[in-house]
Amino acid sequence: MILSLAACGGEKTDKPDDSKPSSSDEAGEAKEIKTTLFTLTYDDSVWNCFEDDMENEEDYCTVNLQVPDPDDSEYYLIDAEIEVSLEDPYDFREDLVYYGFDQYEYKVNGAYETVKIGGVDLLKYDDGEDTLVYFNRIEAAGATVCIEFDAVDINDGSIADLLKGLTFTLEDAGNEDGPWEWEGEAFSTDDHSVSAGAFTVSSEFIPFEEYISTFETFNHSIAAVGDTVYVLVDGELRECHFDGEQLTFVKTIELPEDDYEYINAATDGSLWLSGSMNDIICLKDGAVVNTYEDLYNFAIHPSGAWGVDYFTSNECNIVTFSGDTYSSTPVVFKEAGTIMNVNVDENCIYVCASAADDSGHKVFVYNKDGALQKTLCDAEGEGLGSITFVTQTANGYMGFDGNMRDVLLWNKDGSFLAEISDSDLFDTNYPWFCSSAVLSDGSILTLMTNEREDRSATELIVFQVKGF
């Protein structure tokens, strides 16, 4: 039940300190918001509450309030959101890591101080600038609590006054959360094989010496140079030794930024990293040897001499390198609409994109000059899901469809051959195919994220695929 509400809104702007409201300002009428999971009393001369943004359900309650800018009603000085959700603990654990807390230290060692707000103990995070967050998992109630402030001044007295009027009404339901990642069972499986026409495609699980968990589903990448495998995970570049059965961690390679998304290897051993609007970098022997500005998403040719600079438009560039410099030649992949991904192998450029004629997501195979060679699609000539990697093999083409969780095979002429589900080939459960790398023997190392059966973690896992 909502006893009183007011509404207005605006955007945030920076204002001088003397424009901020204070808890010492003349108080207005006390208003009360009562939900199933919390009650809030607030001063309506300071705070505006947004009725349209409120939710009051048995398992989810949220309210948004703002302190308007007295000089401009289109802007605000403080934006506050109070959210309580009866849910599984996994989103909270993701937030825990996002805000810089260590899961093990939090759970096992109780290493972090808490603040009592509204009758519950909450962790505190602030970025030292304009963001202040109080949050925690109330396990017995099966609840996650989060209070977030976006403010010109996170020390504004109005914030403390608002928190004094908050009371959480959570019941002890005797809930016990599922296992944490160190308590759960890491992924493992046997070898698998699937018949596809005249071929038998096989997979072998290649475990990391120590499992790698992540809360990021999509943006991880893999590259291989001989028996060295590089894994880009959560912006960190890890070098691993591959002995044919296991990936053993060697070292972490320092990067100038922590949000690169793509890594490619050339036959000379150089690594090329791009993504997240960063300049691309070329590494050799673990060190950055070149930085190229104004190139963003990039797919390198195995020679390392050229590659494709792309974004979402079909207007791309063929980039040729000469030492510290490069030259660009525009190329239009006219059959493609919105580009999702580009791969380059020895002979072809693979543009994974929605078709310009609206016939669905397809793989358009071009030569270096941008002339279409083949179009890879499904058996009916229609669209696919979202191809995250495709390459030419000894017997045709192999692609990994992230959306559909299928491995796709095409004959040498581009005709559709087979669709193999992830469960049949990998024994996985709805993974995301992040990236793949072709080894010198023609087999493929494919990197994916997969949630454990006990939901204790999402892991980065690798398979070696052979037989096509």
C-alpha positions in Angstrom: 0.0 0.0 0.0 1.3 3.4 -0.9 0.0 6.1 1.5 1.4 9.1 -0.4 3.3 9.8 -3.6 4.6 12.7 -5.5 6.2 12.7 -8.9 8.6 14.8 -11.0 11.9 14.0 -12.7 15.1 15.0 -14.5 18.6 14.4 -15.5 21.8 14.7 -13.4 24.0 17.7 -13.7 27.0 18.9 -11.7 26.3 21.9 -9.5 28.4 24.0 -7.1 28.3 22.9 -3.4 26.1 25.8 -2.3 23.3 24.5 -4.5 22.8 21.2 -2.6 19.9 20.6 -0.2 20.8 19.9 3.4 19.1 17.9 6.1 19.0 21.1 8.1 16.5 22.6 5.5 13.0 23.3 6.7 11.2 19.9 6.9 8.1 19.3 5.0 5.4 16.7 5.5 6.5 13.1 6.3 5.3 10.7 3.7 5.2 6.9 4.0 5.7 4.2 1.4 4.7 0.8 2.6 5.6 -2.3 0.5 5.6 -6.0 1.2 9.4 -6.0 1.8 10.2 -2.5 3.2 8.7 0.7 4.6 10.0 4.1 3.9 9.2 7.4 5.6 10.7 10.4 3.8 10.4 14.3 3.8 8.5 15.3 0.7 10.0 18.8 0.8 13.4 17.2 -0.1 12.5 14.1 -2.0 10.3 13.4 -4.9 9.0 9.9 -5.3 8.2 8.4 -8.7 5.0 6.4 -8.7 5.4 5.1 -12.2 8.7 3.4 -11.3 7.5 1.7 -8.2 6.9 -2.0 -8.0 5.3 -3.7 -5.0 5.1 -7.5 -5.4 5.4 -10.3 -2.9 8.9 -11.1 -4.2 10.1 -7.8 -5.6 9.8 -4.2 -4.4 11.5 -1.1 -5.7 11.1 2.6 -5.4 12.9 5.5 -7.0 13.3 9.0 -5.4 15.1 12.1 -6.3 16.2 15.4 -4.9 15.5 18.0 -7.6 17.9 20.7 -8.5 16.4 23.9 -7.1 17.8 25.9 -10.0 16.6 23.7 -12.8 13.7 21.2 -12.4 15.0 19.1 -15.3 18.0 18.0 -13.3 18.5 16.3 -10.0 21.1 16.4 -7.2 20.5 12.9 -5.9 18.9 9.9 -7.5 18.0 7.0 -5.1 16.8 3.5 -5.8 15.8 1.1 -3.1 15.3 -2.5 -4.3 14.6 -5.7 -2.5 14.2 -9.1 -4.3 13.4 -12.6 -3.1 15.6 -14.5 -5.5 18.5 -16.9 -5.9 21.9 -15.5 -4.7 23.7 -15.5 -8.0 23.0 -11.9 -9.0 24.1 -10.7 -5.6 27.4 -12.7 -6.0 27.9 -11.0 -9.3 27.4 -7.6 -7.7 29.8 -8.6 -4.9 32.6 -9.1 -7.5 31.5 -6.1 -9.6 31.9 -3.8 -6.6 35.3 -5.2 -5.7 34.6 -7.6 -2.9 36.2 -11.1 -2.8 33.6 -13.9 -2.5 35.7 -16.1 -0.3 36.8 -13.3 2.0 33.2 -12.2 2.3 31.7 -15.6 3.0 34.4 -17.6 4.8 36.4 -14.9 6.6 33.8 -12.2 7.1 36.4 -9.7 6.1 34.2 -6.7 5.3 32.5 -4.3 7.7 28.8 -3.7 7.4 26.5 -0.8 8.2 23.1 -1.4 10.0 20.4 0.1 7.8 16.7 -0.5 8.2 17.4 -3.4 10.6 19.8 -5.4 8.3 23.5 -5.3 7.9 24.7 -4.0 4.5 28.0 -3.7 2.8 29.0 -0.2 1.6 30.6 0.7 -1.7 31.4 4.2 -3.0 33.5 5.2 -5.9 34.7 8.4 -4.3 32.8 10.5 -6.8 29.1 10.2 -7.4 28.0 6.6 -6.6 27.1 5.2 -3.2 25.7 1.7 -2.8 24.6 -0.3 0.2 23.8 -4.0 -0.5 23.9 -7.5 0.9 22.4 -10.9 0.8 20.0 -11.7 3.7 20.3 -15.4 3.3 17.7 -16.6 5.8 15.0 -14.6 4.1 16.3 -15.5 0.6 16.5 -11.8 -0.1 18.9 -9.4 -1.9 18.9 -5.8 -0.7 20.4 -2.9 -2.7 20.2 0.8 -2.1 21.9 2.9 -4.7 22.5 6.7 -4.8 23.7 8.6 -7.8 24.6 12.1 -6.4 26.5 15.3 -7.0 27.8 14.8 -3.4 27.5 11.3 -1.8 28.0 12.9 1.6 24.9 15.0 1.3 22.9 14.9 4.6 19.7 14.2 2.7 21.0 10.6 2.0 21.5 9.9 5.7 18.1 11.3 6.5 16.4 9.1 3.9 18.1 6.0 5.3 16.9 6.7 8.8 13.3 6.4 7.6 13.9 3.0 6.0 12.8 -0.3 7.6 13.1 -3.7 5.9 10.3 -6.2 6.7 11.9 -9.5 5.8 10.8 -12.8 7.2 13.2 -15.6 8.3 12.2 -18.3 5.9 15.0 -20.7 6.9 16.5 -20.3 3.5 19.9 -21.7 2.7 21.6 -20.5 -0.4 23.3 -22.9 -2.9 27.0 -23.6 -2.9 29.6 -21.0 -3.6 32.0 -21.7 -6.4 34.7 -23.3 -4.2 32.0 -25.6 -2.7 30.5 -26.6 -6.0 31.5 -29.2 -8.6 33.7 -28.0 -11.5 32.6 -29.0 -15.0 34.0 -32.3 -16.4 33.0 -34.7 -19.1 34.2 -37.6 -21.2 35.1 -37.5 -24.9 32.2 -37.4 -27.3 31.6 -38.0 -31.0 28.7 -37.3 -33.4 28.2 -38.7 -36.9 27.5 -36.0 -39.5 27.1 -37.4 -43.0 30.3 -39.3 -43.9 32.2 -37.6 -41.0 32.5 -38.2 -37.3 33.1 -35.0 -35.4 34.7 -35.6 -31.9 35.3 -33.4 -28.9 37.7 -33.7 -26.0 37.3 -31.6 -22.9 40.5 -29.7 -22.2 40.4 -28.6 -18.5 42.3 -25.7 -17.1 44.7 -26.8 -14.3 42.5 -24.6 -12.0 39.0 -23.7 -13.0 38.2 -20.2 -14.2 34.9 -18.8 -13.1 33.3 -15.6 -14.6 30.2 -13.5 -14.4 30.6 -12.3 -18.0 28.9 -14.6 -20.5 30.1 -13.4 -23.9 33.3 -11.4 -24.1 36.1 -13.9 -23.8 38.6 -15.0 -26.4 41.2 -17.6 -27.2 44.2 -17.8 -29.5 47.0 -20.4 -30.0 50.6 -20.3 -31.0 52.2 -23.7 -31.0 51.7 -25.2 -27.6 51.0 -21.9 -26.0 47.3 -20.9 -25.6 46.2 -17.4 -24.7 42.9 -16.8 -23.0 41.4 -13.3 -22.7 39.0 -13.5 -19.7 37.4 -10.5 -18.0 39.9 -8.2 -19.7 42.9 -10.2 -18.3 45.2 -12.0 -20.8 46.4 -15.3 -19.5 49.2 -17.4 -21.0 48.7 -21.2 -20.7 50.8 -24.2 -21.7 48.8 -26.8 -23.7 50.2 -30.3 -23.5 47.4 -31.9 -25.5 45.3 -32.7 -22.4 45.3 -29.8 -20.1 45.8 -26.0 -20.0 48.4 -25.0 -17.4 48.6 -21.4 -16.3 52.0 -19.8 -17.0 51.5 -16.1 -16.4 49.3 -13.0 -16.7 50.4 -10.6 -19.4 49.9 -6.9 -18.5 47.7 -4.9 -20.9 47.3 -1.2 -21.2 43.5 -1.5 -20.8 41.4 -4.1 -19.0 38.5 -4.3 -21.4 39.8 -5.8 -24.6 37.4 -8.3 -26.1 39.1 -10.0 -29.0 42.4 -11.8 -29.5 43.9 -13.2 -32.7 47.2 -14.9 -33.3 49.4 -14.7 -36.4 51.7 -17.4 -37.5 54.7 -15.3 -36.5 53.6 -15.6 -32.9 52.2 -12.1 -32.6 48.9 -11.5 -30.8 46.4 -8.8 -31.9 44.0 -7.5 -29.3 41.0 -5.2 -30.0 37.5 -4.3 -28.8 35.7 -1.9 -26.5 36.7 1.1 -28.6 40.4 0.7 -27.6 43.2 1.2 -30.0 44.4 -2.2 -31.2 47.6 -3.5 -29.9 50.1 -6.1 -31.2 52.1 -8.2 -28.7 55.1 -10.3 -29.2 56.8 -12.4 -26.5 54.4 -11.0 -23.9 55.1 -7.3 -24.6 53.3 -4.7 -26.6 55.3 -3.9 -29.7 52.8 -1.8 -31.6 49.7 0.3 -31.0 47.5 1.3 -33.8 45.1 4.2 -33.2 41.6 4.5 -34.8 41.2 0.8 -35.3 38.6 -0.9 -33.1 37.1 -4.4 -33.7 39.8 -6.2 -35.7 40.3 -9.6 -37.3 43.9 -10.3 -38.4 45.0 -12.5 -41.3 47.2 -15.4 -40.2 50.2 -13.7 -41.9 49.9 -10.7 -39.6 50.3 -8.5 -42.6 46.7 -7.3 -43.0 43.3 -7.6 -41.5 39.7 -6.3 -41.4 38.7 -3.3 -39.3 34.9 -3.5 -38.7 32.1 -2.3 -36.5 28.4 -2.9 -37.2 28.1 -1.3 -40.6 28.9 -3.2 -43.8 31.4 -0.4 -44.7 34.7 -1.8 -43.4 38.4 -1.4 -44.1 41.1 -3.7 -45.3 44.1 -2.6 -43.2 47.7 -3.4 -44.3 50.5 -3.0 -41.8 54.0 -1.7 -42.4 56.0 -1.6 -39.2 54.5 1.1 -36.9 52.1 2.4 -39.6 49.2 1.1 -41.6 47.1 2.0 -44.6 43.4 1.4 -45.0 41.4 0.5 -48.1 37.6 0.8 -47.8 35.5 -2.3 -48.6 31.8 -2.7 -48.6 30.4 -6.1 -47.8 27.2 -5.2 -49.6 25.3 -8.5 -49.0 25.7 -7.9 -45.2 23.5 -5.7 -43.0 24.4 -5.3 -39.4 27.7 -7.1 -38.7 28.1 -9.1 -35.5 31.5 -10.7 -36.0 34.3 -11.1 -38.6 36.8 -13.9 -38.9 39.7 -14.2 -41.3 41.6 -17.4 -42.2 44.2 -18.1 -44.8 41.9 -17.8 -47.7 38.7 -16.1 -46.7 37.0 -13.2 -44.8 33.9 -14.4 -43.0 31.4 -11.7 -42.3 28.8 -12.9 -39.7 25.9 -10.5 -40.1 22.2 -10.0 -40.7 21.5 -10.2 -44.4 20.9 -6.9 -46.2 17.8 -8.4 -47.8 16.4 -9.2 -44.3 16.6 -13.0 -44.9 18.2 -13.5 -41.5 21.7 -14.0 -39.9 24.1 -15.6 -42.3 27.8 -16.0 -42.9 29.0 -14.2 -46.1 32.4 -15.5 -47.3 34.5 -12.9 -49.2 37.9 -12.7 -50.7 40.3 -9.9 -49.7 38.9 -7.7 -52.4 35.4 -7.9 -50.9 34.0 -10.1 -53.7 31.4 -12.6 -52.4 32.5 -16.2 -52.7 29.8 -18.1 -50.8 26.9 -17.6 -48.4 26.6 -20.0 -45.5 23.1 -20.5 -44.1 20.8 -23.3 -42.9 19.4 -26.2 -44.9 16.4 -24.1 -46.1 18.6 -21.2 -47.1 17.4 -19.1 -44.2 19.0 -17.4 -41.3 21.1 -18.8 -38.4 21.3 -17.6 -34.8 24.6 -15.7 -34.2 27.8 -17.2 -35.5 30.7 -16.4 -33.2 33.4 -18.2 -35.2 33.7 -19.8 -38.6 36.7 -21.2 -40.6 37.5 -23.4 -43.5 38.5 -27.0 -42.7 39.8 -29.9 -44.8 36.3 -30.9 -45.8 34.4 -27.6 -45.9 33.4 -25.0 -43.3 32.7 -25.2 -39.6 30.9 -22.6 -37.6 29.8 -22.2 -34.0 26.3 -20.7 -33.4 26.2 -18.9 -30.1 22.5 -18.2 -30.0 21.4 -21.7 -31.1 24.2 -23.5 -29.3 25.0 -25.6 -32.4 28.1 -26.5 -34.3 27.3 -26.1 -38.0 29.0 -27.9 -41.0 29.0 -26.9 -44.6 30.5 -28.7 -47.6 33.2 -27.2 -49.7 30.7 -25.7 -52.1 28.9 -24.0 -49.1 25.9 -26.3 -49.1 24.6 -27.1 -45.6 25.7 -30.4 -44.2 24.8 -30.8 -40.6 23.8 -29.2 -37.3 25.2 -30.7 -34.1 23.8 -29.6 -30.7 26.1 -28.6 -27.9 24.6 -31.3 -25.6 25.5 -34.1 -28.1 29.0 -32.9 -28.9 30.1 -31.4 -25.6 27.7 -32.6 -22.9 27.0 -28.9 -22.0 23.9 -27.2 -20.9 23.1 -24.0 -22.9 26.7 -22.7 -23.1 27.8 -19.6 -25.0 30.4 -20.2 -27.7 32.7 -17.3 -27.1 35.7 -17.8 -29.4 37.8 -20.5 -31.2 41.3 -21.0 -32.5 42.6 -23.3 -35.2 45.6 -25.4 -34.2 48.5 -26.4 -36.5 47.0 -29.9 -37.0 43.7 -28.4 -38.2 41.8 -29.2 -35.0 39.9 -26.4 -33.2 40.1 -25.2 -29.6 36.7 -23.7 -28.8 36.1 -21.6 -25.7 32.7 -21.3 -24.1 31.0 -20.3 -20.9 28.9 -22.9 -19.1 26.9 -22.8 -15.9 27.6 -25.7 -13.6 24.7 -28.0 -12.8 24.7 -27.0 -9.1 24.7 -23.3 -10.2 27.7 -22.6 -8.0 29.5 -20.8 -10.8 29.7 -20.1 -14.5 33.0 -21.5 -15.8 35.2 -20.9 -18.8 35.7 -24.2 -20.5 37.6 -25.4 -23.6 37.1 -28.3 -26.0 39.3 -29.6 -28.8 37.2 -30.4 -31.8 38.3 -32.8 -34.6 37.0 -34.8 -37.5 36.0 -32.3 -40.1 
